[in-house]
């Protein structure tokens, strides 16, 4: 996905990074004090001092994701979101340094941002897919696999190292190598007629055409009218059986209907068969003997 940086934006981002790198590190005791002030009293001044001192951590982590084609400023901004989430959830009583805890949140936020912007198609949703996305290049470089396409041996190595299936490696390789392409992008005209052809011109719509949709809707209404008229030809007992056996959401058993009507379940089956034959005859009469038009096929 395209990202455009103006010169002013880039310079502003660089100034922010330089300023952040100059801020002093916090002593463990002071860090704990600031974290407790924010947790217990929601002291915004303490929160600002705590997070500002760790922006250098955001910059360091963001720098590791520069090779994914996204602006450094955007990566830092996403990392700052992760830093704020960490500050809001940090428990100073756990005996863990804030930088250790915040690092996970910063990295997770940046990774999600990279995945969201790598393609309009969601690239990774599970932890295994995310690990595969962010580690495939590193593992390929380790075995000096620098070709456009991975070799079977390389896929096997990556799958084994990350504990995923070969199929997962192949799918992720295809996603990472195939860039998004606009459906309105033009294709070079080789015919010489001066016409413009776009990729979307080659897409086939499998839905019915509008006139076919309208025709099918009208046809369905006509069939419903025919069925309603055919039902009037049935006796009251036949209609009861057909409604219970063919038209109800939950089908009633032959035995249940037999007990209700005071007849055997075999007799219910016979009446049902006779009623269906009668309905079929009426519908064929209305369609000049065409079973397909009557909806019987």
C-alpha positions in Angstrom: 0.0 0.0 0.0 1.4 3.4 -0.9 2.7 5.9 1.7 3.6 9.4 0.9 5.9 11.4 3.1 6.3 15.2 2.7 9.7 16.7 3.4 8.3 18.5 6.4 6.8 15.3 7.8 10.2 13.5 7.5 12.1 16.3 9.1 9.6 16.6 12.0 9.9 12.8 12.5 13.7 13.0 12.6 13.6 15.9 15.2 11.3 13.8 17.4 13.6 10.8 17.2 16.7 12.8 18.0 15.0 14.5 21.0 13.8 11.1 22.3 17.2 9.6 22.1 18.6 12.4 24.3 16.2 11.9 27.2 17.8 10.3 30.3 17.2 6.7 31.3 15.2 6.2 34.5 16.6 4.6 37.6 14.6 1.4 38.7 13.4 3.1 41.9 12.2 6.2 40.1 10.6 4.2 37.4 8.6 2.2 40.0 7.6 5.4 41.6 6.3 6.9 38.4 4.4 3.7 37.5 2.8 3.6 40.9 1.7 7.2 40.7 0.0 6.5 37.4 -1.6 3.3 38.5 -2.9 4.5 41.8 -3.5 8.2 41.3 -3.7 8.5 37.5 -1.0 11.2 37.6 -0.6 12.3 34.0 2.7 14.1 34.7 4.2 10.8 36.0 2.8 9.0 32.9 4.4 11.5 30.6 7.8 11.2 32.3 7.6 7.4 32.3 6.6 7.0 28.6 9.0 9.8 27.3 11.9 8.0 28.9 11.1 4.9 26.9 10.5 6.4 23.4 14.1 5.4 22.6 12.9 1.8 23.1 10.1 2.5 20.6 12.6 3.9 18.1 15.0 0.9 18.5 12.2 -1.6 18.0 10.6 0.3 15.1 14.0 0.4 13.3 13.9 -3.4 13.0 10.9 -3.1 10.8 12.2 -0.5 8.3 12.6 -3.1 5.6 8.9 -3.6 5.1 8.5 -0.5 3.1 6.7 1.7 5.7 7.8 5.1 6.8 9.9 5.2 10.0 7.7 7.9 11.4 4.6 5.7 11.1 6.3 2.8 12.7 7.4 5.0 15.7 3.8 6.4 16.0 2.4 2.9 16.1 5.1 1.9 18.6 4.1 4.8 20.8 0.5 3.5 20.9 1.9 0.2 22.1 3.9 2.1 24.7 0.8 3.8 26.0 -1.0 0.5 26.2 1.8 -1.0 28.2 1.8 2.0 30.6 -1.9 1.6 31.2 -1.6 -2.1 32.0 1.8 -2.2 33.8 1.7 -3.5 37.4 4.7 -2.2 39.4 4.2 -4.9 42.0 5.2 -7.7 39.6 8.9 -6.9 40.0 9.5 -6.5 36.3 11.2 -3.6 34.6 8.8 -1.5 32.6 11.1 -1.7 29.5 10.8 -5.5 29.5 7.0 -5.3 29.7 6.6 -2.5 27.3 8.8 -4.1 24.6 6.2 -6.8 24.0 3.4 -4.3 23.5 5.4 -2.0 21.3 6.6 -4.9 19.1 3.0 -6.4 18.9 1.5 -3.0 17.8 4.1 -2.4 15.1 3.8 -6.0 13.8 0.0 -5.6 13.5 0.5 -2.3 11.7 2.9 -3.9 9.2 0.5 -6.7 8.6 -2.4 -4.4 8.1 -0.5 -2.3 5.5 1.4 -5.1 3.7 -1.7 -6.0 1.7 -5.4 -5.2 1.5 -5.8 -9.0 2.0 -5.2 -10.0 5.6 -1.8 -11.6 5.6 -1.6 -13.1 9.1 -4.2 -13.8 11.7 -2.8 -16.5 13.9 0.4 -16.4 16.0 2.0 -19.0 13.7 1.3 -17.0 10.6 2.7 -13.8 12.1 5.8 -15.7 13.2 6.2 -17.0 9.7 5.7 -13.6 8.1 8.3 -11.9 10.3 10.9 -14.7 10.3 10.8 -16.1 6.8 13.3 -13.5 5.4 15.7 -14.0 8.3 15.7 -17.8 7.9 16.1 -17.6 4.2 19.1 -15.3 4.6 20.6 -17.8 7.2 20.7 -20.5 4.5 21.7 -18.1 1.7 18.4 -18.7 -0.2 18.2 -15.4 -2.1 16.3 -16.5 -5.2 12.9 -15.2 -6.3 11.3 -18.5 -5.4 12.2 -20.7 -2.5 13.6 -24.2 -3.1 11.8 -27.2 -1.6 14.7 -27.6 0.8 14.4 -24.0 2.0 10.6 -24.4 2.6 11.3 -27.6 4.5 13.9 -25.8 6.6 11.6 -22.8 7.4 8.7 -25.1 8.3 10.9 -27.2 10.6 12.4 -24.2 12.3 9.1 -22.5 13.0 7.0 -25.6 13.6 4.5 -25.0 10.8 3.4 -27.0 7.7 5.0 -26.8 4.3 1.7 -25.7 3.0 1.7 -22.7 5.3 5.2 -21.7 4.1 4.2 -22.0 0.5 1.0 -19.9 1.1 3.0 -17.2 3.0 5.7 -17.1 0.3 3.0 -16.4 -2.3 1.5 -13.6 -0.3 4.8 -11.9 0.4 5.9 -12.1 -3.3 2.6 -10.9 -4.8 2.1 -7.2 -4.5 -1.4 -5.6 -4.5 -2.5 -4.6 -8.0 -5.3 -2.1 -8.8 -8.1 -3.6 -10.8 -8.1 -0.3 -12.7 -4.5 -0.7 -13.7 -4.2 -0.7 -17.5 -2.6 -3.4 -19.6 -0.3 -2.6 -22.4 -2.3 -2.4 -25.7 -0.7 -4.8 -28.2 -3.6 -4.7 -30.7 -2.7 -1.2 -31.8 -6.3 -0.1 -31.9 -5.7 2.5 -29.2 -8.2 0.9 -26.8 -7.6 0.8 -23.1 -7.9 -2.5 -21.2 -7.9 -2.8 -17.5 -7.4 -5.9 -15.3 -11.0 -5.8 -14.1 -12.1 -6.4 -17.8 -10.9 -10.0 -17.4 -13.0 -10.6 -14.2 -16.0 -12.9 -14.8 -19.2 -12.1 -12.9 -20.9 -15.4 -12.0 -24.1 -13.8 -10.8 -27.2 -13.9 -13.0 -27.8 -10.9 -15.2 -30.4 -8.4 -14.0 -33.0 -9.5 -16.5 -32.5 -13.2 -15.5 -32.8 -12.2 -11.8 -36.1 -10.5 -12.5 -37.3 -13.4 -14.6 -36.5 -15.9 -11.9 -38.3 -13.8 -9.3 -41.4 -13.6 -11.4 -41.2 -17.3 -12.2 -41.0 -18.2 -8.5 -44.1 -16.1 -7.8 -46.0 -17.8 -10.6 -45.1 -21.3 -9.2 -46.3 -20.3 -5.7 -49.6 -19.2 -7.2 -49.9 -22.5 -9.0 -49.2 -24.5 -5.9 -51.7 -22.5 -3.9 -54.4 -23.2 -6.6 -53.4 -26.9 -6.7 -53.8 -27.2 -2.9 -57.5 -26.3 -3.2 -58.0 -29.5 -5.1 -57.1 -31.6 -2.0 -59.4 -32.8 0.6 -59.1 -31.5 4.1 -57.3 -34.6 5.3 -54.9 -34.6 2.3 -54.2 -30.9 2.9 -53.4 -31.6 6.6 -51.0 -34.4 5.7 -49.2 -32.4 3.0 -48.8 -29.3 5.2 -47.4 -31.4 8.1 -45.2 -33.6 5.9 -44.0 -31.2 3.2 -44.6 -27.6 4.2 -43.8 -27.4 7.9 -40.4 -26.4 9.2 -40.2 -29.5 11.3 -41.6 -32.6 9.6 -44.2 -34.6 11.4 -43.7 -38.4 11.4 -46.2 -40.8 9.8 -46.9 -42.4 13.2 -47.7 -39.0 14.8 -50.1 -38.0 12.0 -51.7 -41.4 12.2 -52.5 -41.1 15.9 -53.8 -37.5 15.3 -56.1 -38.6 12.4 -57.1 -41.9 13.9 -55.6 -44.0 11.0 -52.5 -46.2 10.6 -49.2 -44.7 9.6 -49.3 -46.8 6.4 -52.6 -45.2 5.5 -51.1 -41.8 6.1 -48.3 -42.7 3.7 -50.8 -43.8 1.0 -52.8 -40.6 1.4 -49.6 -38.5 1.2 -48.6 -40.3 -2.0 -52.1 -39.8 -3.6 -52.1 -36.1 -2.6 -48.7 -35.5 -4.2 -49.8 -37.3 -7.4 -52.9 -35.0 -7.5 -50.8 -31.9 -7.0 -48.4 -33.0 -9.7 -51.3 -33.6 -12.1 -52.7 -30.1 -11.5 -49.3 -28.4 -12.0 -48.6 -30.3 -15.2 -52.0 -29.2 -16.5 -51.1 -25.5 -15.9 -47.8 -25.9 -17.8 -49.0 -28.0 -20.7 -47.2 -31.1 -19.4 -43.8 -29.5 -18.9 -42.4 -30.8 -15.5 -39.4 -28.5 -15.6 -41.6 -25.3 -15.9 -43.8 -26.6 -13.1 -40.8 -26.9 -10.9 -41.1 -30.7 -10.6 -37.5 -31.4 -11.8 
